Amino acid sequence: MRRPDFSRRVAVTGLGVISPIGQDIDTVWSNLVAGNSGLKRITRFDPTPYEAQAAGEVNDFDGGKWMDFKAARRTDRNVVMGVAAARQALEDSGLEITPENRDDLGVIFGSGGGGPSLMMDNLTAWETKGARTVSPFFIANMLPDTASGQIAIETGIRGSNMCVVTACSTGTHNIGEAAEGIRRGDFIGAITGATENPLHELVHIGFSNMRGMGLPRPGEDIQTVSRPFDKTRNGFVLGEGSGAMVLEDLEYAKARGAKVYAEVVGYGSAADAWDLIQPVEKGDGVRRAILQALERHNVPADEIDLINPHGTSTPLGDLREAQGFWSVFGERTPEIAISATKSLTGHLMGAAGAFEGVATVLSVYHQCAPATLNFRDEDPEIKLDVVASGSRPMQIRYAMSDNIGLGGHNGAVIFKRYDGD
């Protein structure tokens, strides 16, 4: 184990993704830039009884492409999607796992809720066919930490292996903790991210009864259902998917000639200590998480050019988040571009921060802010520079991705453009 050195620079060298707008980095980036929505009418179950009928589904996902076919069949979908994104990121990074380095690498990978579909399938089997039909594999294959364990099995990585679970902030916190683990000397590199498969009818009912689900603009296409920060926003839409990154000590990455997408230069975490569902007044938890991310490694607040926000399209949530931005950035807030990608994918729950972290890194790498789909009517209470009517090529020195999780979990990660040394 190396000694802590908090001046260590952390590089993003590999990216992977499974999402409603694509199952590889090139396709996802193309759809983000073009503003192609992945939101459609639900097909996993009959949504007719429910007012909210949209979701971000990944309907052509082939788990057997990424895991042994039999293992994939008995494993919850969220785990298989996590393995797929992780393997993509590892391949993209060009990092070879060897007997010499496998103990010096980590897997820090989460899931907000684990595998509800696998649990419900076994409940149905028990109720309709008896106890003997319940799979002996279902418990080990539905836990929130199953993905991190399975990624280690698939890759052979034997260093630190953890699953940070903070509801909708899960992806953000796993990325931040992985970066800090490199600085602490826990490992020289890690696969990090998160995965989620919340598209079960019971989950849909629960969020509907919570009055959190959104509806399209009256008389308009179902794809208008997610419209973050728009004055007419009325709720979120569920999506599924996963996002993964390979993070490395920059010196190690340079020594092996790796491509560097960006650097991870800031990470913050803070609790609302207020309510399990509603965000704290004035977005104070968001404010403190962002300040910590800025101050931890001295990121200049006046050089944050882009934010990929939590932006779920809920009336109160978006307002509180915007208030948190104003509390941190003050009069400069309207100068920061807001690229809210949930408008295309829906809310991937625990995987949201992982997917949006990947999108933020791509924005920094390509120096372009994807548009926020469906933003049309500015909310006078929010007053943000929401990128709309097409993606925006722009200078992006630093970009931030932040998330807010049920339970009052706030997280923020900051990425910096890599210009070499």
C-alpha positions as CSV (number, residue, x, y, z in Angstrom):
1,M,0.0,0.0,0.0
2,R,1.2,3.5,-0.9
3,R,1.2,6.4,1.5
4,P,-1.5,9.1,1.2
5,D,-0.6,11.9,-1.1
6,F,-3.5,14.3,-1.7
7,S,-1.7,16.1,-4.4
8,R,-1.9,13.0,-6.6
9,R,-3.7,13.7,-9.9
10,V,-6.5,11.3,-10.9
11,A,-7.1,10.6,-14.6
12,V,-10.2,9.3,-16.3
13,T,-8.9,6.8,-18.8
14,G,-11.8,4.6,-19.7
15,L,-15.6,5.0,-20.1
16,G,-18.5,2.5,-20.5
17,V,-22.3,2.9,-20.6
18,I,-25.5,1.1,-21.0
19,S,-28.5,3.5,-21.3
20,P,-31.8,4.3,-23.0
21,I,-29.9,6.3,-25.6
22,G,-27.2,3.9,-26.4
23,Q,-25.0,1.0,-25.2
24,D,-21.6,2.3,-26.1
25,I,-19.8,5.6,-25.7
26,D,-19.9,6.7,-29.3
27,T,-23.6,6.1,-29.7
28,V,-24.4,7.8,-26.4
29,W,-22.4,10.9,-27.2
30,S,-23.9,11.1,-30.7
31,N,-27.5,11.0,-29.2
32,L,-26.6,13.5,-26.4
33,V,-25.3,16.0,-29.0
34,A,-28.2,15.4,-31.4
35,G,-30.8,15.5,-28.6
36,N,-32.3,12.1,-29.4
37,S,-34.6,11.0,-26.5
38,G,-34.7,7.5,-25.1
39,L,-38.0,8.0,-23.4
40,K,-41.0,5.9,-24.7
41,R,-44.2,4.3,-23.6
42,I,-43.4,1.5,-21.1
43,T,-43.2,-2.0,-22.5
44,R,-42.1,-4.0,-19.4
45,F,-45.6,-4.1,-18.1
46,D,-49.0,-2.7,-19.1
47,P,-49.0,0.9,-18.0
48,T,-52.6,1.5,-19.0
49,P,-53.9,1.7,-15.4
50,Y,-51.4,4.4,-14.5
51,E,-51.4,8.1,-15.4
52,A,-47.6,8.1,-15.9
53,Q,-46.7,5.8,-18.8
54,A,-43.2,6.7,-19.9
55,A,-39.8,5.2,-19.1
56,G,-36.2,5.1,-20.3
57,E,-35.9,1.4,-21.2
58,V,-32.9,-0.6,-22.6
59,N,-34.9,-3.1,-24.6
60,D,-32.3,-4.7,-26.8
61,F,-29.7,-5.4,-24.1
62,D,-27.9,-8.7,-24.6
63,G,-26.5,-9.8,-21.2
64,G,-24.9,-12.9,-22.8
65,K,-22.5,-10.6,-24.6
66,W,-20.9,-9.6,-21.4
67,M,-21.3,-12.5,-19.0
68,D,-21.7,-16.3,-19.2
69,F,-25.2,-17.0,-20.5
70,K,-26.2,-19.2,-17.5
71,A,-24.7,-16.7,-15.0
72,A,-26.5,-13.8,-16.6
73,R,-29.9,-15.6,-16.5
74,R,-29.8,-16.1,-12.8
75,T,-28.4,-12.7,-12.0
76,D,-30.5,-9.5,-11.7
77,R,-30.4,-7.3,-14.8
78,N,-28.8,-4.4,-12.9
79,V,-25.7,-6.6,-12.2
80,V,-25.3,-7.6,-15.8
81,M,-25.6,-4.0,-17.0
82,G,-23.0,-3.0,-14.5
83,V,-20.6,-5.7,-15.7
84,A,-21.2,-4.6,-19.3
85,A,-20.4,-0.9,-18.6
86,A,-17.4,-1.9,-16.5
87,R,-16.0,-4.2,-19.2
88,Q,-16.5,-1.5,-21.8
89,A,-14.6,1.0,-19.6
90,L,-11.8,-1.4,-19.0
91,E,-11.4,-2.1,-22.7
92,D,-11.6,1.6,-23.5
93,S,-8.8,2.3,-21.0
94,G,-6.4,-0.3,-22.5
95,L,-5.5,-1.3,-18.9
96,E,-4.4,-4.9,-18.8
97,I,-5.2,-6.8,-15.6
98,T,-2.2,-8.9,-14.7
99,P,-1.0,-11.0,-11.7
100,E,1.4,-8.1,-11.0
101,N,-1.2,-5.3,-10.7
102,R,-4.5,-7.0,-9.8
103,D,-4.0,-6.5,-6.1
104,D,-3.2,-2.8,-6.6
105,L,-6.5,-2.1,-8.5
106,G,-9.9,-1.6,-7.0
107,V,-13.6,-1.8,-7.8
108,I,-15.8,0.9,-6.3
109,F,-19.2,0.3,-7.8
110,G,-22.7,0.8,-6.5
111,S,-26.4,0.3,-7.0
112,G,-29.1,2.3,-5.3
113,G,-31.6,-0.6,-4.8
114,G,-30.0,-3.8,-6.0
115,G,-32.3,-6.2,-7.8
116,P,-36.0,-5.7,-7.0
117,S,-37.1,-7.5,-10.2
118,L,-35.2,-10.7,-9.2
119,M,-36.7,-10.6,-5.7
120,M,-40.3,-10.1,-7.0
121,D,-39.8,-12.9,-9.6
122,N,-38.9,-15.3,-6.7
123,L,-41.8,-14.0,-4.6
124,T,-44.1,-14.9,-7.5
125,A,-42.5,-18.3,-7.9
126,W,-43.0,-19.0,-4.2
127,E,-46.6,-17.9,-4.1
128,T,-47.7,-19.7,-7.3
129,K,-45.5,-22.8,-7.3
130,G,-44.1,-23.3,-3.8
131,A,-41.0,-22.9,-1.8
132,R,-38.9,-25.4,-3.8
133,T,-39.1,-23.2,-6.9
134,V,-37.3,-20.2,-5.2
135,S,-33.8,-19.9,-6.6
136,P,-30.9,-20.6,-4.2
137,F,-29.0,-18.0,-6.1
138,F,-31.4,-15.1,-5.9
139,I,-30.2,-13.5,-2.6
140,A,-26.5,-13.4,-3.7
141,N,-27.5,-12.0,-7.1
142,M,-29.8,-9.2,-6.0
143,L,-27.9,-7.3,-3.4
144,P,-26.7,-3.7,-4.0
145,D,-23.1,-4.9,-3.8
146,T,-23.5,-7.8,-6.2
147,A,-22.3,-5.8,-9.2
148,S,-19.1,-4.7,-7.5
149,G,-18.4,-8.3,-6.6
150,Q,-19.3,-9.7,-10.0
151,I,-17.1,-7.1,-11.7
152,A,-14.1,-8.3,-9.6
153,I,-14.9,-11.9,-10.6
154,E,-15.1,-11.0,-14.3
155,T,-11.9,-8.9,-14.3
156,G,-9.8,-10.6,-11.7
157,I,-9.3,-7.4,-9.7
158,R,-8.4,-8.3,-6.1
159,G,-7.8,-4.9,-4.5
160,S,-10.3,-2.8,-2.5
161,N,-13.9,-3.7,-3.4
162,M,-16.8,-1.5,-2.1
163,C,-20.3,-0.5,-2.9
164,V,-21.4,2.9,-1.7
165,V,-25.2,3.1,-1.5
166,T,-26.8,6.6,-1.3
167,A,-30.0,6.2,-3.4
168,C,-29.9,8.6,-6.3
169,S,-26.4,9.9,-5.4
170,T,-24.9,6.5,-5.5
171,G,-23.0,6.9,-8.8
172,T,-21.6,10.3,-7.8
173,H,-20.4,9.0,-4.5
174,N,-18.7,5.9,-5.9
175,I,-16.8,8.0,-8.4
176,G,-15.7,10.5,-5.8
177,E,-14.7,7.8,-3.3
178,A,-12.7,6.0,-6.0
179,A,-10.8,9.2,-6.8
180,E,-10.0,9.8,-3.1
181,G,-9.0,6.2,-2.7
182,I,-6.3,6.7,-5.3
183,R,-5.1,9.8,-3.4
184,R,-5.1,7.9,-0.1
185,G,-2.9,5.2,-1.7
186,D,-5.5,2.5,-1.4
187,F,-5.0,1.5,-5.1
188,I,-3.4,2.9,-8.2
189,G,-6.5,2.7,-10.3
190,A,-10.1,1.5,-10.1
191,I,-13.2,0.7,-12.0
192,T,-16.0,2.8,-10.6
193,G,-19.6,3.8,-11.3
194,A,-23.1,2.4,-10.7
195,T,-26.0,0.5,-12.1
196,E,-29.7,0.3,-11.7
197,N,-32.8,-1.6,-12.9
198,P,-35.8,0.1,-11.3
199,L,-38.3,-0.7,-14.0
200,H,-40.7,-2.9,-12.1
201,E,-44.4,-2.3,-11.8
202,L,-44.3,-2.1,-8.0
203,V,-41.6,0.5,-8.1
204,H,-43.6,2.5,-10.6
205,I,-46.6,2.3,-8.4
206,G,-44.6,3.4,-5.4
207,F,-43.2,6.5,-7.0
208,S,-46.6,7.3,-8.6
209,N,-48.2,7.2,-5.2
210,M,-45.4,9.4,-3.9
211,R,-46.7,11.9,-6.5
212,G,-43.2,12.1,-8.0
213,M,-43.9,10.9,-11.6
214,G,-44.1,13.4,-14.4
215,L,-46.5,13.7,-17.4
216,P,-45.8,15.0,-20.9
217,R,-46.8,18.5,-21.9
218,P,-50.6,18.5,-22.5
219,G,-51.3,17.4,-26.1
220,E,-47.6,16.8,-26.9
221,D,-45.4,13.8,-27.4
222,I,-44.6,11.4,-24.6
223,Q,-40.9,12.4,-24.9
224,T,-41.7,15.8,-23.4
225,V,-42.3,14.1,-20.0
226,S,-38.9,15.1,-18.6
227,R,-38.2,18.8,-18.8
228,P,-35.7,19.8,-16.1
229,F,-35.9,23.5,-14.8
230,D,-38.7,24.3,-17.2
231,K,-41.6,26.3,-15.7
232,T,-44.1,23.5,-16.6
233,R,-42.1,20.6,-15.1
234,N,-44.2,18.3,-13.1
235,G,-42.2,15.2,-12.1
236,F,-39.6,12.7,-13.1
237,V,-39.6,9.5,-15.3
238,L,-37.8,6.3,-14.4
239,G,-35.0,4.9,-16.5
240,E,-32.5,2.0,-16.3
241,G,-28.9,1.7,-17.1
242,S,-25.3,1.8,-15.9
243,G,-22.2,4.0,-16.2
244,A,-18.6,3.1,-15.5
245,M,-15.2,4.8,-15.5
246,V,-11.6,3.6,-15.1
247,L,-9.7,6.1,-12.9
248,E,-6.0,6.0,-12.5
249,D,-3.1,7.8,-10.8
250,L,-2.2,10.2,-13.6
251,E,1.5,9.3,-13.4
252,Y,0.7,5.6,-13.8
253,A,-1.6,6.3,-16.7
254,K,1.0,8.4,-18.4
255,A,3.7,5.8,-17.9
256,R,1.6,3.3,-19.9
257,G,0.6,5.8,-22.6
258,A,-3.1,5.9,-21.7
259,K,-5.5,8.3,-23.3
260,V,-6.8,10.8,-20.7
261,Y,-10.4,12.0,-21.0
262,A,-10.2,14.4,-18.0
263,E,-9.0,14.7,-14.4
264,V,-11.1,14.2,-11.3
265,V,-10.3,17.3,-9.2
266,G,-13.1,17.7,-6.7
267,Y,-15.5,15.7,-4.6
268,G,-18.0,16.6,-1.9
269,S,-20.6,14.9,0.1
270,A,-23.2,16.4,2.6
271,A,-26.4,15.4,4.3
272,D,-29.7,17.3,4.5
273,A,-30.6,15.8,7.9
274,W,-34.0,17.0,7.1
275,D,-36.4,14.6,5.4
276,L,-36.3,11.3,3.6
277,I,-38.0,12.6,0.4
278,Q,-38.1,16.4,0.3
279,P,-34.9,18.4,-0.2
280,V,-33.9,20.8,2.6
281,E,-34.8,24.5,2.3
282,K,-32.7,26.6,0.0
283,G,-30.8,23.6,-1.3
284,D,-28.4,23.8,1.6
285,G,-27.2,20.2,1.3
286,V,-26.4,20.8,-2.4
287,R,-24.6,24.0,-1.4
288,R,-22.4,22.3,1.2
289,A,-21.6,19.3,-1.1
290,I,-20.5,21.7,-3.9
291,L,-18.4,23.8,-1.6
292,Q,-16.6,20.7,-0.3
293,A,-15.9,19.6,-3.8
294,L,-14.5,23.0,-4.7
295,E,-12.4,23.4,-1.5
296,R,-11.0,19.9,-1.2
297,H,-8.4,20.4,-3.9
298,N,-8.8,24.2,-4.4
299,V,-10.9,24.2,-7.6
300,P,-11.5,27.9,-8.6
301,A,-15.3,28.4,-8.5
302,D,-15.1,31.1,-11.2
303,E,-13.8,28.5,-13.7
304,I,-16.7,26.1,-13.4
305,D,-18.1,26.4,-16.9
306,L,-20.6,23.6,-17.0
307,I,-22.9,21.7,-14.6
308,N,-24.7,18.4,-15.4
309,P,-27.2,18.7,-12.6
310,H,-29.4,16.3,-10.7
311,G,-32.3,18.0,-12.6
312,T,-35.0,15.4,-12.2
313,S,-37.8,17.7,-13.5
314,T,-39.7,17.8,-10.2
315,P,-41.1,21.3,-9.2
316,L,-39.5,21.5,-5.7
317,G,-36.3,19.4,-6.4
318,D,-35.2,21.5,-9.3
319,L,-35.9,24.7,-7.4
320,R,-33.9,23.7,-4.4
321,E,-31.0,22.5,-6.5
322,A,-30.9,25.8,-8.3
323,Q,-31.0,27.7,-5.0
324,G,-28.0,25.7,-4.0
325,F,-26.2,26.8,-7.1
326,W,-27.0,30.4,-6.5
327,S,-25.8,30.1,-2.9
328,V,-22.4,28.9,-4.1
329,F,-21.8,30.8,-7.3
330,G,-23.7,34.0,-6.6
331,E,-24.0,36.5,-9.4
332,R,-22.0,34.2,-11.7
333,T,-24.6,31.5,-11.6
334,P,-26.4,32.5,-14.9
335,E,-23.0,32.3,-16.7
336,I,-22.7,28.6,-16.0
337,A,-24.1,26.3,-18.7
338,I,-26.6,23.7,-17.4
339,S,-26.8,20.5,-19.4
340,A,-29.5,18.3,-17.8
341,T,-29.3,14.9,-19.5
342,K,-32.1,13.3,-17.6
343,S,-34.3,15.0,-20.2
344,L,-33.2,12.3,-22.6
345,T,-32.7,9.3,-20.4
346,G,-35.0,9.7,-17.5
347,H,-33.9,9.2,-13.9
348,L,-31.6,6.2,-13.7
349,M,-31.8,6.4,-9.9
350,G,-28.6,4.9,-8.3
351,A,-26.9,4.9,-11.8
352,A,-27.9,8.5,-12.5
353,G,-24.6,10.0,-11.2
354,A,-22.6,7.4,-13.0
355,F,-24.2,8.0,-16.4
356,E,-24.2,11.8,-15.9
357,G,-20.5,11.6,-14.7
358,V,-19.7,9.8,-18.0
359,A,-21.7,12.5,-19.9
360,T,-19.9,15.3,-18.1
361,V,-16.5,13.8,-18.9
362,L,-17.4,13.5,-22.5
363,S,-18.5,17.1,-22.5
364,V,-15.2,18.2,-21.1
365,Y,-13.3,16.0,-23.6
366,H,-15.3,17.2,-26.6
367,Q,-15.7,20.8,-25.3
368,C,-19.4,20.7,-25.9
369,A,-22.5,21.0,-23.7
370,P,-25.4,18.8,-24.8
371,A,-28.8,20.5,-24.8
372,T,-31.5,20.0,-22.2
373,L,-34.4,18.5,-24.2
374,N,-37.9,20.0,-23.7
375,F,-36.7,23.2,-22.0
376,R,-38.9,25.9,-23.4
377,D,-40.4,28.1,-20.6
378,E,-37.9,29.7,-18.3
379,D,-38.8,29.6,-14.6
380,P,-38.3,33.1,-13.1
381,E,-37.6,31.5,-9.7
382,I,-34.6,29.6,-11.1
383,K,-32.9,31.8,-13.7
384,L,-30.2,29.4,-14.9
385,D,-28.5,29.2,-18.3
386,V,-30.1,26.0,-19.4
387,V,-28.6,24.8,-22.7
388,A,-31.5,24.5,-25.1
389,S,-32.3,24.4,-28.8
390,G,-29.2,22.5,-29.7
391,S,-25.9,21.5,-28.1
392,R,-23.4,24.2,-27.5
393,P,-19.7,24.0,-28.4
394,M,-17.9,26.0,-25.7
395,Q,-14.8,26.2,-23.6
396,I,-15.1,23.9,-20.6
397,R,-12.3,24.2,-18.1
398,Y,-14.0,22.6,-15.2
399,A,-17.4,20.8,-15.2
400,M,-19.4,19.5,-12.3
401,S,-21.9,16.7,-11.9
402,D,-24.1,16.7,-8.8
403,N,-26.8,14.5,-7.4
404,I,-29.4,14.4,-4.6
405,G,-30.5,11.1,-3.2
406,L,-33.6,10.0,-1.2
407,G,-32.6,10.2,2.5
408,G,-30.9,13.6,2.0
409,H,-27.7,12.4,0.4
410,N,-25.9,15.1,-1.7
411,G,-22.8,14.5,-3.8
412,A,-20.8,16.5,-6.3
413,V,-17.8,15.5,-8.5
414,I,-15.7,18.0,-10.5
415,F,-13.8,17.1,-13.7
416,K,-11.1,19.2,-15.3
417,R,-10.0,19.4,-18.9
418,Y,-6.7,17.6,-19.4
419,D,-4.2,19.7,-21.3
420,G,-1.1,17.6,-20.6
421,D,1.7,18.8,-18.2
